[in-house]
């Protein structure tokens, strides 16, 4: 059985969902509007990089 958690977010009025697949240890994201995919991907990357810097 596949277990996943969905977290819905907004970034500058652009909706997206982060999906955590606990069976396969994968994290994905889904956007409401495909045109926003690149911008939201950059936003998520920046969040991860900032978190990494804080933890070092």
N, CA, C and O of each residue as an XYZ file, in Angstrom:
224
protein
N       0.845     -1.180      0.000
C       0.000      0.000      0.000
C       0.891      1.244      0.000
O       1.880      1.300      0.731
N       0.552      2.210     -0.793
C       1.323      3.441     -0.881
C       0.708      4.489      0.049
O      -0.487      4.779     -0.006
N       1.558      5.035      0.891
C       1.127      6.102      1.788
C       1.727      7.410      1.314
O       2.917      7.480      1.007
N       0.921      8.422      1.255
C       1.457      9.725      0.865
C       0.748     10.831      1.635
O      -0.403     10.701      2.052
N       1.474     11.907      1.803
C       0.936     13.098      2.455
C       0.943     14.224      1.444
O       1.873     14.352      0.647
N      -0.090     15.032      1.481
C      -0.206     16.160      0.556
C      -0.255     17.456      1.363
O      -1.039     17.588      2.303
N       0.588     18.402      0.984
C       0.625     19.710      1.631
C       0.342     20.764      0.571
O       1.104     20.910     -0.384
N      -0.736     21.488      0.736
C      -1.113     22.500     -0.245
C      -0.561     23.860      0.170
O      -0.668     24.266      1.327
N       0.032     24.556     -0.803
C       0.662     25.853     -0.561
C       0.276     26.854     -1.636
O      -0.245     26.492     -2.691
N       0.541     28.104     -1.349
C       0.401     29.188     -2.337
C       1.701     29.977     -2.320
O       2.261     30.248     -1.258
N       2.172     30.339     -3.496
C       3.338     31.198     -3.654
C       2.933     32.314     -4.599
O       2.728     32.077     -5.789
N       2.816     33.516     -4.085
C       2.353     34.676     -4.854
C       1.083     34.304     -5.640
O       1.034     34.469     -6.859
N       0.089     33.818     -4.955
C      -1.198     33.427     -5.553
C      -1.083     32.317     -6.587
O      -1.970     32.165     -7.427
N      -0.008     31.541     -6.541
C       0.170     30.400     -7.445
C       0.112     29.144     -6.596
O       0.981     28.913     -5.755
N      -0.906     28.340     -6.815
C      -1.097     27.160     -5.988
C      -0.253     25.981     -6.421
O      -0.038     25.740     -7.608
N       0.224     25.243     -5.407
C       0.933     23.997     -5.682
C       0.795     23.071     -4.483
O       0.480     23.509     -3.376
N       1.034     21.795     -4.716
C       0.940     20.783     -3.678
C       2.251     20.018     -3.620
O       2.762     19.577     -4.649
N       2.793     19.860     -2.423
C       3.960     19.008     -2.231
C       3.436     17.649     -1.783
O       2.610     17.555     -0.874
N       3.928     16.599     -2.434
C       3.475     15.243     -2.150
C       4.650     14.440     -1.605
O       5.677     14.307     -2.271
N       4.501     13.905     -0.396
C       5.507     13.059      0.225
C       5.035     11.616      0.131
O       4.030     11.246      0.738
N       5.757     10.805     -0.625
C       5.448      9.381     -0.767
C       6.314      8.631      0.237
O       7.516      8.471      0.027
N       5.710      8.176      1.317
C       6.459      7.548      2.398
C       6.936      6.143      2.062
O       7.920      5.685      2.643
N       6.276      5.441      1.146
C       6.723      4.100      0.769
C       8.021      4.144     -0.024
O       8.900      3.308      0.179
N       8.146      5.101     -0.913
C       9.318      5.183     -1.789
C      10.270      6.311     -1.412
O      11.264      6.530     -2.105
N       9.989      7.029     -0.333
C      10.819      8.154      0.114
C      11.054      9.166     -0.999
O      12.187      9.581     -1.243
N       9.986      9.556     -1.665
C      10.049     10.545     -2.739
C       9.259     11.785     -2.352
O       8.243     11.700     -1.662
N       9.736     12.929     -2.802
C       9.004     14.177     -2.633
C       8.801     14.776     -4.015
O       9.764     14.974     -4.756
N       7.562     15.063     -4.361
C       7.213     15.657     -5.647
C       6.356     16.885     -5.405
O       5.910     17.139     -4.286
N       6.132     17.640     -6.466
C       5.192     18.737     -6.359
C       4.328     18.786     -7.607
O       4.750     18.403     -8.698
N       3.115     19.266     -7.415
C       2.137     19.395     -8.494
C       1.653     20.840     -8.482
O       1.351     21.389     -7.422
N       1.579     21.455     -9.657
C       1.150     22.850     -9.746
C      -0.271     22.934    -10.286
O      -0.705     22.083    -11.063
N      -0.991     23.971     -9.866
C      -2.342     24.190    -10.386
C      -2.301     24.610    -11.851
O      -3.152     24.206    -12.644
N      -1.312     25.421    -12.203
C      -1.176     25.913    -13.573
C       0.210     25.521    -14.090
O       1.212     25.993    -13.554
N       0.293     24.671    -15.116
C       1.591     24.220    -15.628
C       2.536     25.354    -16.033
O       3.753     25.165    -16.040
N       2.001     26.516    -16.366
C       2.854     27.649    -16.741
C       3.701     28.129    -15.564
O       4.730     28.775    -15.763
N       3.276     27.817    -14.345
C       3.982     28.262    -13.139
C       5.016     27.255    -12.638
O       5.688     27.506    -11.638
N       5.146     26.126    -13.319
C       5.994     25.041    -12.825
C       7.440     25.477    -12.592
O       8.007     25.184    -11.540
N       8.035     26.162    -13.543
C       9.436     26.570    -13.424
C       9.642     27.546    -12.263
O      10.593     27.408    -11.493
N       8.760     28.517    -12.141
C       8.882     29.510    -11.069
C       8.729     28.862     -9.693
O       9.470     29.186     -8.765
N       7.773     27.955     -9.566
C       7.556     27.282     -8.285
C       8.720     26.341     -7.976
O       9.120     26.218     -6.819
N       9.265     25.679     -8.990
C      10.427     24.807     -8.781
C      11.607     25.609     -8.236
O      12.294     25.154     -7.321
N      11.844     26.785     -8.785
C      12.927     27.648     -8.300
C      12.670     28.076     -6.856
O      13.593     28.126     -6.042
N      11.417     28.384     -6.547
C      11.049     28.779     -5.188
C      11.334     27.634     -4.205
O      11.902     27.861     -3.137
N      10.942     26.417     -4.563
C      11.168     25.259     -3.691
C      12.670     25.009     -3.526
O      13.125     24.724     -2.418
N      13.437     25.111     -4.601
C      14.899     24.939     -4.520
C      15.521     25.961     -3.578
O      16.398     25.623     -2.784
N      15.074     27.200     -3.662
C      15.590     28.241     -2.766
C      15.268     27.934     -1.310
O      16.101     28.150     -0.430
N      14.066     27.431     -1.053
C      13.701     27.056      0.318
C      14.634     25.972      0.849
O      15.101     26.043      1.986
N      14.900     24.967      0.013
C      15.772     23.858      0.425
C      17.194     24.355      0.660
O      17.818     23.992      1.656
N      17.709     25.178     -0.244
C      19.068     25.707     -0.092
C      19.193     26.564      1.168
O      20.188     26.466      1.886
N      18.197     27.398      1.439
C      18.227     28.229      2.647
C      18.198     27.375      3.905
O      18.883     27.689      4.878
N      17.422     26.307      3.903
C      17.336     25.412      5.050
C      18.672     24.700      5.246
O      19.116     24.505      6.378
N      19.306     24.316      4.149
C      20.600     23.631      4.223
C      21.651     24.547      4.843
O      22.428     24.114      5.694
N      21.678     25.802      4.423
C      22.639     26.771      4.960
C      22.410     26.968      6.453
O      23.371     27.053      7.217
N      21.165     27.040      6.876
C      20.851     27.239      8.297
C      21.293     26.053      9.144
O      21.658     26.225     10.307
N      21.263     24.842      8.566
C      21.580     23.648      9.346
C      23.081     23.363      9.413
O      23.508     22.497     10.176
N      23.876     24.073      8.632
C      25.331     23.829      8.642
C      26.025     24.562      9.754
O      27.244     24.459      9.894
